[in-house]
Amino acid sequence: MADARQAPATAGIDPRGPRFGAAVSAVLLAVTVVLGTGPAATALLAVAVVLFAIGAARGPQHSVQGWVFRRWVRPRLAPPTSLEDPAPPRFAQTVGLVVTLMGLALSPLVPGAVPVAAAVALVAAFLNAAFGFCLGCEMYLLLQRLRRA
């Protein structure tokens, strides 16, 4: 008989992992917004781009934030009551990558591109971290519905 505290055997990820990753991203992006348009803000946005790229390429469970969650946070929590499909959070990482990469790419031409891109990504990361509302995940689900229609 399985331990009642074990996670269900179905494939999926702990939904608290992407939320933790969103909290880390939110802090990084908030500092970027506060720093404004200088080289430090551009460097922090570049870090965000790299983190989003890893999450988009490998999935949120295999990102840097996912590793930190699995290594230090997850062992201190009760097992998840349910698991979620990793595809919507991975798509959300891709959306974050596109937004932050655009800000980084436009920064030599548009002085406010870094803080604006960081602010847009910050809104999405904050909504996920604070309220569990993942904008990128909702976009993914909408696109899936449109594909089936």
C-alpha positions as CSV (number, residue, x, y, z in Angstrom):
1,M,0.0,0.0,0.0
2,A,1.4,3.4,-0.9
3,D,2.0,6.1,1.6
4,A,-0.9,8.5,1.7
5,R,1.5,11.4,1.5
6,Q,3.1,10.4,-1.8
7,A,2.2,12.3,-4.9
8,P,-0.2,10.7,-7.4
9,A,1.5,8.4,-9.9
10,T,0.4,10.4,-13.0
11,A,3.0,12.3,-15.0
12,G,3.3,16.0,-14.2
13,I,5.1,18.5,-12.1
14,D,4.5,20.0,-8.7
15,P,2.5,23.2,-9.4
16,R,4.3,24.9,-6.6
17,G,7.6,24.7,-8.5
18,P,6.7,27.1,-11.3
19,R,5.1,29.4,-8.7
20,F,8.4,29.5,-6.8
21,G,10.2,30.2,-10.1
22,A,7.8,33.0,-10.8
23,A,8.6,34.5,-7.4
24,V,12.3,34.4,-8.1
25,S,11.7,36.0,-11.5
26,A,9.5,38.6,-10.0
27,V,12.2,39.7,-7.6
28,L,14.8,39.8,-10.3
29,L,12.5,41.7,-12.6
30,A,11.5,44.2,-9.9
31,V,15.1,45.0,-9.2
32,T,15.6,45.5,-12.9
33,V,12.7,47.9,-13.1
34,V,14.0,49.9,-10.1
35,L,17.5,50.1,-11.6
36,G,16.0,51.7,-14.8
37,T,18.1,52.1,-17.9
38,G,21.7,51.7,-16.8
39,P,24.1,48.9,-17.4
40,A,23.2,47.1,-14.2
41,A,19.6,46.9,-15.3
42,T,20.6,45.6,-18.7
43,A,22.8,42.9,-17.1
44,L,19.9,41.8,-14.8
45,L,17.6,41.6,-17.8
46,A,20.2,39.5,-19.5
47,V,20.2,37.2,-16.5
48,A,16.4,37.0,-16.8
49,V,16.7,36.2,-20.5
50,V,19.1,33.3,-19.7
51,L,16.8,31.9,-17.0
52,F,13.8,32.1,-19.2
53,A,15.7,30.5,-22.1
54,I,16.7,27.5,-19.8
55,G,13.1,27.2,-18.7
56,A,11.7,27.4,-22.2
57,A,14.2,24.9,-23.6
58,R,14.2,22.3,-20.8
59,G,10.9,23.0,-19.0
60,P,10.4,24.8,-15.7
61,Q,11.1,21.7,-13.7
62,H,14.7,21.7,-15.2
63,S,15.4,25.4,-14.9
64,V,17.7,27.0,-12.3
65,Q,14.7,28.0,-10.2
66,G,13.2,24.5,-10.6
67,W,16.5,23.0,-9.3
68,V,16.5,25.3,-6.3
69,F,12.9,24.4,-5.6
70,R,13.6,20.7,-5.8
71,R,16.8,20.9,-3.8
72,W,15.9,23.2,-0.9
73,V,12.2,24.1,-0.9
74,R,10.3,20.9,-2.0
75,P,11.8,18.7,0.7
76,R,10.3,21.0,3.4
77,L,6.8,20.8,1.9
78,A,4.1,18.2,2.1
79,P,3.7,16.2,-1.2
80,P,1.5,18.0,-3.8
81,T,-2.1,17.0,-3.8
82,S,-2.1,17.0,-7.6
83,L,0.4,17.4,-10.4
84,E,0.1,19.6,-13.5
85,D,1.0,19.3,-17.1
86,P,4.5,20.9,-17.7
87,A,3.5,22.2,-21.2
88,P,1.7,25.4,-20.1
89,P,4.4,26.6,-17.7
90,R,7.0,25.8,-20.4
91,F,5.1,27.9,-22.8
92,A,4.9,30.7,-20.2
93,Q,8.7,30.5,-19.9
94,T,8.8,31.0,-23.7
95,V,6.6,34.1,-23.5
96,G,8.8,35.5,-20.7
97,L,11.8,34.8,-22.9
98,V,10.3,36.6,-25.9
99,V,9.3,39.7,-23.8
100,T,12.7,40.0,-22.0
101,L,14.7,39.2,-25.1
102,M,12.9,41.9,-27.1
103,G,13.7,44.4,-24.3
104,L,17.3,43.4,-24.4
105,A,17.5,43.5,-28.2
106,L,15.8,46.9,-28.3
107,S,17.9,48.5,-25.5
108,P,20.6,50.0,-27.8
109,L,17.9,51.7,-29.9
110,V,15.1,52.5,-27.3
111,P,16.4,53.9,-24.0
112,G,13.4,52.6,-22.0
113,A,13.2,49.1,-23.5
114,V,14.8,47.4,-20.5
115,P,12.6,48.7,-17.7
116,V,9.5,48.4,-19.9
117,A,10.2,44.8,-20.9
118,A,11.1,44.0,-17.2
119,A,7.8,45.6,-16.1
120,V,5.7,43.6,-18.5
121,A,7.4,40.3,-17.5
122,L,7.2,41.4,-13.8
123,V,3.4,41.8,-14.0
124,A,3.0,38.2,-15.3
125,A,5.5,36.8,-12.8
126,F,3.9,38.6,-9.9
127,L,0.4,37.3,-10.8
128,N,1.7,33.8,-10.9
129,A,3.8,34.0,-7.7
130,A,1.2,35.9,-5.6
131,F,-2.1,34.5,-6.9
132,G,-1.3,31.4,-8.9
133,F,-2.6,33.0,-12.1
134,C,-0.2,32.2,-14.9
135,L,-0.8,34.4,-17.9
136,G,1.4,32.4,-20.2
137,C,-0.4,29.2,-19.2
138,E,-3.7,30.8,-20.0
139,M,-2.4,31.9,-23.4
140,Y,-1.3,28.3,-24.0
141,L,-4.7,26.9,-23.1
142,L,-6.4,29.5,-25.3
143,L,-4.1,28.6,-28.2
144,Q,-4.9,24.9,-27.7
145,R,-8.7,25.7,-27.8
146,L,-8.2,27.7,-31.0
147,R,-6.2,24.9,-32.7
148,R,-9.1,22.5,-32.0
149,A,-11.8,24.8,-33.2
